[in-house]
Structure formats: structure tokens, C-alpha cells
Amino acid sequence: MSSQRILVYGPNDQELDNVLSELRTHGFIAVGVNDGIDVLDQLNRTSWDILVIEGKVEEAPRNILKHHLQRSRVKVLEHFGTANDLVAHIGHAIHN
């Protein structure tokens, strides 16, 4: 079981629920948010290992978040695939 803490930012509640379910099934500690202000709030008050930015997030907030985390230890993973693909992508991100 992994103890990696993953914050997922995605605008679609149903897709977000699917992603969170898949991550939790694989032992990750996962929290999802669908608002840019909530993402920044979570990043500022809680320790995260990875921020997953779902593919449907607009370019402007995506760039703001990447810039915000540039000097952080939090890895940023931009995810454009399915919930099933995400676990493999996170595994790859953790080891790189």
C-alpha cells in the first residue's frame, strides 16, 4: 500500500469521483477539488506529494498552478487519460 498523498484537480465531478476511487483502490491517499481557489487552499495548508491536473482543466489555471509549484517538492502530473491509466502514470512520476 502506498502512502503517497495525491491532490486531484478536475472540473468534472463524475470523472473526479472515478479518478479518486481508482487511486484509493490502489492505496493512495487522494483528495479531489474542482475549483482553482480550493486547489491553492489545499496546496497551502496540506502537504501533498503529487498534484494531478486533469486534462479538462483550462490552460490558464493549469499554468498558474505549475508556476506556483515550480520551487515546491510537489510533483505536478498533467493527466489526459482514463482513471485506469492514471495509476501507471503516478507510479512513473513517483519513480522519476
VEXTIZA-829742 format. One record per residue (C-alpha): z, y, x; residue number from 1. Coordinates in Angstrom, 1 decimal, always signed. Each point is the difference from the previous one (the first is absolute). Last residue first. Layout:
N
c3;c2;c1;n
Z;Y;X;NUM .
...
END
This chain:
96
c3;c2;c1;n
-11.7;+9.8;+11.3;96 .
+2.2;-2.9;-1.3;95 .
+1.3;+1.9;-3.1;94 .
-3.5;+1.3;-0.8;93 .
-1.5;-3.5;+0.0;92 .
+2.7;-1.4;-2.2;91 .
-0.5;+3.0;-2.3;90 .
-3.7;-0.7;-0.3;89 .
+0.7;-3.7;-0.8;88 .
+2.4;+1.0;-2.7;87 .
-2.4;+2.6;-1.4;86 .
-2.9;-2.4;-0.6;85 .
+1.8;-1.6;-2.9;84 .
+0.7;+3.4;-1.6;83 .
-3.7;+0.7;+0.1;82 .
-1.9;+2.1;+2.5;81 .
-0.1;+3.7;+0.9;80 .
+3.2;+0.4;+1.9;79 .
+0.8;+2.8;+2.4;78 .
+2.9;-1.1;+2.1;77 .
+2.2;+2.6;+1.6;76 .
+2.7;-1.1;+2.5;75 .
+3.3;+1.8;-0.1;74 .
+1.2;+0.7;+3.5;73 .
-0.7;+3.7;-0.7;72 .
-2.0;+2.5;+2.0;71 .
-3.1;-0.2;-2.2;70 .
+2.0;-0.6;-3.1;69 .
-0.6;+3.4;-1.7;68 .
-3.6;+0.0;+1.2;67 .
-0.7;-3.4;-1.6;66 .
+1.8;+1.2;-3.2;65 .
-2.0;+3.2;-0.2;64 .
-3.3;-1.9;+0.7;63 .
+0.7;-2.4;-2.9;62 .
+1.0;+2.9;-2.3;61 .
-3.4;+1.7;+0.7;60 .
-2.1;-3.2;-0.1;59 .
+1.0;-1.1;-3.5;58 .
+2.0;-3.2;-0.5;57 .
-2.2;-2.7;-1.5;56 .
+0.1;-2.1;+3.2;55 .
+3.7;-0.6;+0.1;54 .
+2.1;+1.6;+2.7;53 .
+2.4;-2.5;+1.4;52 .
+2.9;+1.6;+2.0;51 .
+1.5;-2.4;+2.4;50 .
+3.4;-0.4;+1.7;49 .
+2.0;+2.3;-2.3;48 .
+3.4;+1.7;+0.4;47 .
+1.0;+2.0;-3.1;46 .
+0.6;+3.7;-0.7;45 .
-3.1;+1.7;+1.4;44 .
-2.5;-2.7;-0.7;43 .
+1.2;-0.5;-3.5;42 .
-0.2;+3.7;-0.8;41 .
-3.4;+0.3;+1.5;40 .
-1.3;-2.9;-2.1;39 .
+1.7;+1.4;-3.1;38 .
-1.8;+3.3;+0.5;37 .
-3.3;-1.8;+0.3;36 .
+0.4;-1.9;-3.3;35 .
-0.6;-3.7;-0.7;34 .
+2.9;-1.6;+1.7;33 .
+0.7;-3.6;+1.0;32 .
+2.9;-1.7;+1.7;31 .
-0.3;-3.2;+2.1;30 .
+2.5;-2.0;+2.0;29 .
-2.3;-2.8;+1.2;28 .
+0.7;-3.6;-0.6;27 .
-3.4;-1.3;-0.8;26 .
+0.6;+0.0;-3.7;25 .
+1.2;+3.6;+0.4;24 .
-3.4;+1.0;+1.4;23 .
-1.9;-1.6;-2.8;22 .
+2.1;+1.5;-2.7;21 .
-0.2;+3.4;+1.6;20 .
-3.8;-0.2;+0.2;19 .
-0.3;-1.1;-3.7;18 .
+2.4;+2.7;-1.1;17 .
-2.0;+2.7;+1.9;16 .
-3.2;-1.3;-1.6;15 .
+1.5;+0.4;-3.5;14 .
+1.5;+3.4;+0.8;13 .
-3.3;+1.5;+1.4;12 .
+0.6;+3.0;+2.3;11 .
+1.0;-1.9;+3.1;10 .
+2.6;+0.5;+2.7;9 .
+1.8;-3.1;+1.4;8 .
+3.1;+0.3;+2.1;7 .
+0.7;-3.1;+2.1;6 .
+3.3;-1.1;+1.6;5 .
-0.5;-3.0;+2.2;4 .
+2.8;-2.5;-0.3;3 .
-2.4;-2.9;+0.0;2 .
+0.9;-3.5;-1.2;1 .
END
